[in-house]
């Protein structure tokens, strides 16, 4: 029987530590892959929305160019108000 602290005990501890380290590395790699997927999805969504916005702006500009121009008539000048002086009643 091997006592704790013996060569076999340290070999078992080393194997466990290596297994835990390998699992941690794998989990970390999985997390990074998931992050990259999310980043890529966000990038694609942004690109799609930008393309839609640019298409809408182009369509709006085309429609504005095709629409007849509305010219505002100049405003009529009003005659100035005549203010009667307030005086004493006669």
PyMOL commands that set and color helices and strands:
alter all, ss='L'
color gray80, all
select helices_A, chain A and resi 7-66
alter helices_A, ss='H'
color red, helices_A
deselect
rebuild
show_as cartoon
